[in-house]
Amino acid sequence: MKEYKTFKDLNVWVSARKLCVEIYSLTQAFPTVEQFGLTNQLRRASVSIVSNIAEGYGRQYKKETIQFLHTSKGSINEVEAQLMIACDLKFVKEEDLKNVFQSIEATRKQLIGYIKYLSGSSELK
């Protein structure tokens, strides 16, 4: 098994970071009036995914790490829901979200897998 020296070695962190960059790029085209609304909220939620994975990695106890990973999982859901709203509001076209939704799903699967690994359980959703 690969040795993880820092959070930057975690595949899930790398995926979450890529997703965060995608969100920032996508929201650049949002209306200026949304700068402090949906644009800001989407960016903050995407940064939260990456940050909570990193912070959880630095925790002393596995239970704490898992809690931070669950917070990241919640932020992934938040990003997904907000992107659907952005699409409903015509800030972005549905076809332009295809790659972002694939990144969301890939990151979510890696996150769930990491939580399962740390908890020793295969029953998490």
CYANA upper distance limits for C-alpha pairs under 8 A (distance plus 0.5 A):
  4 TYR  CA      9 ASP  CA      6.00
  4 TYR  CA     10 LEU  CA      7.22
  5 LYS  CA      9 ASP  CA      7.15
  6 THR  CA     10 LEU  CA      8.07
  6 THR  CA     57 TYR  CA      8.29
  7 PHE  CA     13 TRP  CA      7.29
  7 PHE  CA     53 ILE  CA      7.97
  7 PHE  CA     54 ALA  CA      5.91
  7 PHE  CA     57 TYR  CA      6.40
  7 PHE  CA     58 GLY  CA      8.29
  8 LYS  CA     13 TRP  CA      6.88
  8 LYS  CA     14 VAL  CA      7.28
  8 LYS  CA     54 ALA  CA      8.26
  9 ASP  CA     13 TRP  CA      8.11
  9 ASP  CA     14 VAL  CA      8.13
 10 LEU  CA     14 VAL  CA      6.96
 11 ASN  CA     15 SER  CA      6.69
 11 ASN  CA    110 GLN  CA      8.12
 12 VAL  CA     16 ALA  CA      6.57
 12 VAL  CA     53 ILE  CA      8.50
 12 VAL  CA    107 THR  CA      6.58
 12 VAL  CA    110 GLN  CA      5.97
 12 VAL  CA    111 LEU  CA      6.53
 12 VAL  CA    114 TYR  CA      8.38
 13 TRP  CA     17 ARG  CA      6.56
 13 TRP  CA     50 VAL  CA      6.54
 13 TRP  CA     53 ILE  CA      6.80
 13 TRP  CA     54 ALA  CA      7.70
 14 VAL  CA     18 LYS  CA      6.80
 15 SER  CA     19 LEU  CA      6.72
 15 SER  CA    103 SER  CA      7.91
 15 SER  CA    106 ALA  CA      8.13
 15 SER  CA    107 THR  CA      6.16
 16 ALA  CA     20 CYS  CA      6.67
 16 ALA  CA     46 SER  CA      8.31
 16 ALA  CA     49 ILE  CA      6.92
 16 ALA  CA     50 VAL  CA      5.85
 16 ALA  CA    107 THR  CA      6.49
 17 ARG  CA     21 VAL  CA      6.90
 17 ARG  CA     47 VAL  CA      8.41
 17 ARG  CA     50 VAL  CA      6.27
 18 LYS  CA     22 GLU  CA      6.81
 19 LEU  CA     23 ILE  CA      6.75
 19 LEU  CA     46 SER  CA      7.74
 19 LEU  CA    100 VAL  CA      7.56
 19 LEU  CA    103 SER  CA      6.54
 19 LEU  CA    104 ILE  CA      7.38
 19 LEU  CA    107 THR  CA      8.46
 20 CYS  CA     24 TYR  CA      6.83
 20 CYS  CA     43 ARG  CA      7.76
 20 CYS  CA     46 SER  CA      5.50
 20 CYS  CA     47 VAL  CA      6.56
 20 CYS  CA     50 VAL  CA      8.00
 21 VAL  CA     25 SER  CA      6.71
 22 GLU  CA     26 LEU  CA      6.55
 22 GLU  CA    100 VAL  CA      7.32
 23 ILE  CA     27 THR  CA      6.55
 23 ILE  CA     42 LEU  CA      7.65
 23 ILE  CA     43 ARG  CA      6.97
 23 ILE  CA     46 SER  CA      7.50
 23 ILE  CA    100 VAL  CA      8.18
 24 TYR  CA     28 GLN  CA      6.94
 24 TYR  CA     43 ARG  CA      6.69
 25 SER  CA     29 ALA  CA      8.35
 26 LEU  CA     30 PHE  CA      8.20
 27 THR  CA     39 THR  CA      6.25
 27 THR  CA     42 LEU  CA      8.48
 27 THR  CA     43 ARG  CA      8.47
 29 ALA  CA     91 PHE  CA      8.20
 30 PHE  CA     34 GLU  CA      7.20
 30 PHE  CA     35 GLN  CA      8.23
 30 PHE  CA     39 THR  CA      7.37
 30 PHE  CA     91 PHE  CA      6.09
 30 PHE  CA     92 VAL  CA      8.02
 31 PRO  CA     35 GLN  CA      7.70
 31 PRO  CA     91 PHE  CA      7.64
 33 VAL  CA     37 GLY  CA      8.22
 34 GLU  CA     38 LEU  CA      6.16
 34 GLU  CA     39 THR  CA      6.21
 34 GLU  CA     40 ASN  CA      8.20
 35 GLN  CA     39 THR  CA      5.76
 35 GLN  CA     40 ASN  CA      6.43
 36 PHE  CA     40 ASN  CA      5.75
 36 PHE  CA     41 GLN  CA      8.21
 37 GLY  CA     41 GLN  CA      6.72
 38 LEU  CA     42 LEU  CA      6.44
 38 LEU  CA     82 GLN  CA      7.81
 38 LEU  CA     86 ALA  CA      8.09
 39 THR  CA     43 ARG  CA      6.75
 40 ASN  CA     44 ARG  CA      6.58
 41 GLN  CA     45 ALA  CA      6.57
 42 LEU  CA     46 SER  CA      6.66
 42 LEU  CA     78 GLU  CA      8.50
 42 LEU  CA     79 VAL  CA      6.31
 42 LEU  CA     82 GLN  CA      7.12
 42 LEU  CA     83 LEU  CA      8.26
 43 ARG  CA     47 VAL  CA      6.67
 44 ARG  CA     48 SER  CA      6.57
 45 ALA  CA     49 ILE  CA      7.02
 45 ALA  CA     75 SER  CA      5.95
 45 ALA  CA     76 ILE  CA      7.94
 45 ALA  CA     78 GLU  CA      7.28
 45 ALA  CA     79 VAL  CA      6.61
 46 SER  CA     50 VAL  CA      7.40
 46 SER  CA     75 SER  CA      7.37
 46 SER  CA     76 ILE  CA      7.64
 46 SER  CA     79 VAL  CA      7.02
 47 VAL  CA     51 SER  CA      6.51
 48 SER  CA     52 ASN  CA      6.33
 48 SER  CA     72 SER  CA      7.05
 48 SER  CA     75 SER  CA      7.00
 49 ILE  CA     53 ILE  CA      6.98
 49 ILE  CA     71 THR  CA      8.10
 49 ILE  CA     72 SER  CA      4.85
 49 ILE  CA     73 LYS  CA      7.68
 49 ILE  CA     75 SER  CA      6.22
 49 ILE  CA     76 ILE  CA      7.01
 50 VAL  CA     54 ALA  CA      6.94
 50 VAL  CA     72 SER  CA      7.84
 51 SER  CA     55 GLU  CA      6.51
 52 ASN  CA     56 GLY  CA      6.27
 52 ASN  CA     68 PHE  CA      5.86
 52 ASN  CA     69 LEU  CA      6.91
 52 ASN  CA     71 THR  CA      7.32
 52 ASN  CA     72 SER  CA      6.16
 53 ILE  CA     57 TYR  CA      6.69
 53 ILE  CA     68 PHE  CA      6.98
 53 ILE  CA     69 LEU  CA      6.23
 53 ILE  CA     72 SER  CA      7.08
 54 ALA  CA     58 GLY  CA      7.15
 55 GLU  CA     59 ARG  CA      7.26
 55 GLU  CA     65 THR  CA      8.30
 55 GLU  CA     68 PHE  CA      7.62
 56 GLY  CA     64 GLU  CA      7.15
 56 GLY  CA     65 THR  CA      4.60
 56 GLY  CA     66 ILE  CA      7.52
 56 GLY  CA     67 GLN  CA      8.02
 56 GLY  CA     68 PHE  CA      5.47
 56 GLY  CA     69 LEU  CA      7.03
 57 TYR  CA     65 THR  CA      6.41
 58 GLY  CA     65 THR  CA      8.14
 59 ARG  CA     64 GLU  CA      6.73
 59 ARG  CA     65 THR  CA      6.27
 60 GLN  CA     64 GLU  CA      7.90
 60 GLN  CA     65 THR  CA      8.31
 61 TYR  CA     65 THR  CA      7.01
 62 LYS  CA     66 ILE  CA      6.68
 62 LYS  CA    118 LEU  CA      7.38
 62 LYS  CA    119 SER  CA      8.38
 63 LYS  CA     67 GLN  CA      6.81
 64 GLU  CA     68 PHE  CA      6.98
 65 THR  CA     69 LEU  CA      6.83
 66 ILE  CA     70 HIS  CA      6.70
 66 ILE  CA    115 ILE  CA      6.52
 66 ILE  CA    118 LEU  CA      7.66
 66 ILE  CA    119 SER  CA      8.04
 67 GLN  CA     71 THR  CA      6.88
 68 PHE  CA     72 SER  CA      6.85
 69 LEU  CA     73 LYS  CA      6.74
 69 LEU  CA    111 LEU  CA      7.50
 69 LEU  CA    115 ILE  CA      7.34
 70 HIS  CA     74 GLY  CA      6.78
 70 HIS  CA    115 ILE  CA      8.41
 71 THR  CA     75 SER  CA      6.83
 72 SER  CA     76 ILE  CA      6.78
 73 LYS  CA     77 ASN  CA      7.04
 73 LYS  CA    108 ARG  CA      7.15
 73 LYS  CA    111 LEU  CA      7.52
 73 LYS  CA    112 ILE  CA      8.36
 74 GLY  CA     78 GLU  CA      6.76
 75 SER  CA     79 VAL  CA      6.67
 76 ILE  CA     80 GLU  CA      6.75
 76 ILE  CA    104 ILE  CA      7.29
 76 ILE  CA    108 ARG  CA      7.48
 77 ASN  CA     81 ALA  CA      6.66
 78 GLU  CA     82 GLN  CA      6.62
 79 VAL  CA     83 LEU  CA      6.61
 80 GLU  CA     84 MET  CA      6.95
 80 GLU  CA    101 PHE  CA      7.85
 80 GLU  CA    104 ILE  CA      7.83
 81 ALA  CA     85 ILE  CA      6.95
 82 GLN  CA     86 ALA  CA      6.65
 83 LEU  CA     87 CYS  CA      6.67
 83 LEU  CA     97 LEU  CA      8.41
 84 MET  CA     88 ASP  CA      6.70
 85 ILE  CA     89 LEU  CA      6.64
 86 ALA  CA     90 LYS  CA      6.73
 86 ALA  CA     91 PHE  CA      5.72
 86 ALA  CA     92 VAL  CA      6.68
 87 CYS  CA     91 PHE  CA      6.30
 87 CYS  CA     92 VAL  CA      5.58
 87 CYS  CA     93 LYS  CA      6.37
 87 CYS  CA     94 GLU  CA      6.55
 92 VAL  CA     96 ASP  CA      7.25
 92 VAL  CA     97 LEU  CA      8.06
 93 LYS  CA     97 LEU  CA      7.35
 94 GLU  CA     98 LYS  CA      7.50
 96 ASP  CA    100 VAL  CA      8.43
 97 LEU  CA    101 PHE  CA      6.46
 98 LYS  CA    102 GLN  CA      6.80
 99 ASN  CA    103 SER  CA      6.75
100 VAL  CA    104 ILE  CA      6.66
101 PHE  CA    105 GLU  CA      6.66
102 GLN  CA    106 ALA  CA      6.62
103 SER  CA    107 THR  CA      6.53
104 ILE  CA    108 ARG  CA      6.49
105 GLU  CA    109 LYS  CA      6.63
106 ALA  CA    110 GLN  CA      6.78
107 THR  CA    111 LEU  CA      6.54
108 ARG  CA    112 ILE  CA      6.62
109 LYS  CA    113 GLY  CA      6.55
110 GLN  CA    114 TYR  CA      6.60
111 LEU  CA    115 ILE  CA      6.70
112 ILE  CA    116 LYS  CA      6.61
112 ILE  CA    124 LEU  CA      7.61
112 ILE  CA    125 LYS  CA      7.53
113 GLY  CA    117 TYR  CA      6.58
114 TYR  CA    118 LEU  CA      6.67
115 ILE  CA    119 SER  CA      6.50
115 ILE  CA    124 LEU  CA      8.45
116 LYS  CA    120 GLY  CA      6.14
116 LYS  CA    121 SER  CA      5.56
116 LYS  CA    122 SER  CA      6.21
116 LYS  CA    123 GLU  CA      8.16
116 LYS  CA    124 LEU  CA      7.02
117 TYR  CA    121 SER  CA      7.41
